[in-house]
Structures are given as C-alpha cells and as structure tokens.
C-alpha cells in the first residue's frame, strides 16, 4: 500500500522485434527514442527524464506487450498484496541502478502490471 494514490510512473513495450516496435511508435506518436543497445531503448525528450522504454522480448521474457508501472512505497509489500488478491508474480523484485526496485505481476485476468519503488 502507498501513502498516495499510485499513478503511472513508467511504461515498457516488450516486443519480439524491438527495432520494428521502435519505428512504429516513433512514427505513430513522434516519440523520441534513444537506443541504449540492441535490446533496449529509452523513450522521452532529450531535455527531460525518459518516460518509458522499448525492449526486446524473448523466450525467457516475463511478458510481451505494453506494461504500465505504478509507483509504490515498497515493491515487495505491493507484490505480496497483489498475490493475496489473486494476482501472480511474473518478474521477481529486482534492483535497478538509479531507478529503485521493480517487479511485475499479472492481475486475475492475466494483464501484466509493473511496480516501481525507490
């Protein structure tokens, strides 16, 4: 649970063809994309922080498609709450340098949802 109402904090598009996905979203919405490597690119304006990313999915990927990440105070506690409510974890909590902790679960309908905490 958070002390505030969770709002979208990040998004990821995970695609079996990341270059195609980058081109599609760049052309569809005019998104500025900064390619980090062949597997991941950041989406956002050059003068501000990135808003999301577009990455390569593969056989071991926890999801394919569009995932919105919500900011919470504690990823582990929020993930535990999601499981108690009928969700299922698909990406174990992990620490990302400079971004905090993240995890992904599916809701009871199978929709992937991301969690981010400081």
C-alpha positions in Angstrom: 0.0 0.0 0.0 1.2 3.5 -0.6 0.7 6.8 1.2 -0.6 8.2 -2.0 -2.7 7.0 -4.9 -0.4 5.1 -7.3 -0.1 6.7 -10.7 1.7 5.5 -13.8 5.4 6.1 -13.4 6.9 4.2 -16.4 5.9 2.1 -19.3 7.6 -0.7 -21.2 6.8 -2.1 -24.6 8.3 -5.6 -24.9 8.4 -6.9 -28.5 9.8 -9.9 -30.3 11.1 -7.3 -32.9 12.3 -4.3 -30.9 13.6 -2.3 -33.9 10.2 -2.7 -35.6 8.4 -1.6 -32.4 10.7 1.5 -32.0 10.0 2.5 -35.6 6.2 2.0 -35.2 6.0 4.1 -32.0 8.3 6.8 -33.4 6.2 7.2 -36.5 2.9 6.7 -34.7 3.4 9.2 -31.9 6.6 11.0 -32.8 8.3 9.6 -29.7 12.0 10.5 -29.4 13.9 7.2 -28.9 17.4 6.8 -27.5 18.8 3.3 -28.3 20.9 2.0 -25.5 21.8 -1.3 -27.1 20.3 -3.8 -29.4 17.8 -4.9 -26.7 16.5 -1.7 -25.1 15.8 1.9 -25.9 14.5 4.8 -23.8 11.5 6.9 -24.8 11.4 10.6 -23.9 12.5 14.0 -24.8 16.3 14.7 -24.8 15.9 17.5 -22.3 13.9 15.5 -19.7 13.9 12.2 -18.0 12.7 9.2 -20.0 9.0 8.2 -19.6 9.5 4.6 -20.7 11.3 2.1 -22.8 11.0 -0.3 -25.7 12.8 -3.7 -25.3 13.4 -7.0 -27.0 11.3 -9.9 -25.7 12.5 -13.5 -26.0 11.7 -17.0 -24.7 12.6 -16.0 -21.1 10.8 -12.7 -21.0 8.2 -12.2 -18.2 5.8 -10.6 -20.7 5.3 -9.3 -24.2 3.3 -6.2 -25.0 2.6 -2.9 -23.2 3.1 -2.7 -19.4 2.4 0.3 -17.2 4.5 0.5 -14.0 2.9 2.1 -10.9 5.0 3.8 -8.2 4.5 2.2 -4.7 6.3 2.7 -1.4 7.5 -0.9 -1.2 7.6 -3.3 -4.2 7.8 -6.4 -2.1 4.8 -5.5 0.0 2.8 -4.4 -3.0 3.7 -7.7 -4.8 2.6 -9.7 -1.8 -0.7 -7.8 -1.7 -1.3 -8.5 -5.4 -0.8 -12.2 -4.8 -3.3 -12.2 -1.9 -5.8 -10.5 -4.2 -5.5 -13.2 -6.9 -2.5 -11.8 -8.9 0.6 -13.8 -9.8 4.2 -12.7 -9.9 5.9 -12.9 -13.3 9.1 -10.9 -12.6 10.7 -11.2 -9.2 11.6 -8.0 -7.5 15.0 -6.6 -8.6 17.0 -3.5 -8.0 17.8 -1.3 -11.0 20.7 1.1 -10.6 19.4 4.7 -10.3 15.8 3.7 -10.5 15.0 1.7 -7.4 13.2 -1.7 -7.2 10.8 -3.2 -9.7 8.7 -6.2 -10.2 5.8 -7.4 -12.5 2.7 -9.4 -11.7 -0.4 -10.3 -13.6 -3.8 -9.4 -12.4 -6.6 -12.0 -12.1 -7.4 -11.5 -15.8 -3.7 -12.1 -16.9 -2.9 -8.4 -17.6 0.8 -7.6 -16.7 1.2 -4.7 -14.2 4.6 -3.3 -13.1 5.6 -1.9 -9.8 8.4 0.6 -9.0 9.6 1.8 -5.6 12.5 4.0 -4.5 
